[in-house]
Amino acid sequence: MKALIFGAGRQAEGIAWYLANHTDFEEIGIFSRSPGPIDDIIEFVGSHKLKKYVGNVLDSEKVKDVMGMYDIGINALPTRQTSYKTIENAADVGLNMIDILEEYHRRPDAYETEDLEVPKGMSVDDYGEYIHEKYKEKGIMLLDGIGFAPGITNFTLGEGLREMDETKSAIARCGGIPNEKSAERHPLKYMITWAFDHVLREYNVKSNAIKDGERREVEALSEHEKFKFDKFGKDIELECAVTPGMPSFVYTRSELKNTYEKTVRWPGHYDTIKEFKKCGMLDTEPIDMNGIKVVPREVLLNVITPRLKPKEGDRDVCVMWNTAEGKIDGEEVSIDYYMWDEEDTETGLTAMQRTTCFPPAIAAEMMAKGEISGEGIVPPEDCIKGPIYDKMIEKLEEVGVEILKEITYP
């Protein structure tokens, strides 16, 4: 079996590490435009299985040539333009794909689309259906949005809802944060563990949700709340607010009364972000400054990014508290899923890498072996289920990613 990774950032590194050390893949290709980051991954992983491909992922001819040598592709690309282009190319050559992007490809985000190229005359929704049909025609599958969030959030809540006779709501609360000591060393009590321009985007765009039985767009950072996290020996206060992240549930579980995702942060983080928004610092429209056009968000990004980068000794955490509500045998029930995952100092993999990269790598082996199958665009909640769900949880536990499940009858 052979797997091909697109991208050479931190998430590609984590995927490559797992594939090389914990799966039966004999060859793992890495395709990216810059040789240096690929070389860094090869050195970090230290496996003879890794193979380097240097090229522009928008170069369809070259991409398709390489795709033809592999059994499955995994997207770990930074933009919608590159992600969707690779997905289209895979459909043309008949390659099953996995993508970790935080949107639901069958219903692409309508805001800040990052140069996404939609064929003339199509809406973004039309484009999503077009890709879905291309995959169906080829009899192949795009496992869409599987990492931490979306990903672990989707398949845990999906499994919880399947246990119920009646379903009411599915709320995800999750996020990557610095540990307590590291949080005090950075403004916003935040530390960069993945592309910060994407984080600022999520703080600014509307997302689809179901609230009170109605499908609607909700503003980023709404439903802001504080909560206590007291699992895994912790007793800390955190906060969360709505951001994009588990978008497929709006369409795949449309019967729910409420479903959306909230991103977890340390208390005080969102109050500061809201002030930035009020001041226009998250805006993307250029303004004139002494005769020079500047984009406020780019200014903020360039000023604050150096201050949010990890310092020596900093460690990150990925935290999750998901709640599915409904009825079992006529009784109201709540099924909660908790996770607290910390950086692995032995391997050097961050918590964000572990929780985001291990699920797609595990799923890639399952797909390559035919354990996961389907046609078209399929989200995690519709294929990581039953015995596959159990196996996914077992595989995660083997590498120390533990998910705690609690059932409560109020």
Beta strands, then each sheet from edge to edge (+ up, - down):
strand 1: 2-6
strand 2: 27-32
strand 3: 50-54
strand 4: 72-75
strand 5: 96-99
strand 6: 141-144
strand 7: 166-178
strand 8: 207-211
strand 9: 214-218
strand 10: 225-229
strand 11: 236-242
strand 12: 258-265
strand 13: 287-289
strand 14: 292-294
strand 15: 316-328
strand 16: 331-342
strand 17: 376-378
strand 18: 404-408
sheet 1: 3+ 2+ 1+ 4+ 5+ 6+ 17+
sheet 2: 10+ 11- 12+ 7+ 15- 16+ 18-
sheet 3: 8+ 9-
sheet 4: 13+ 14-
end
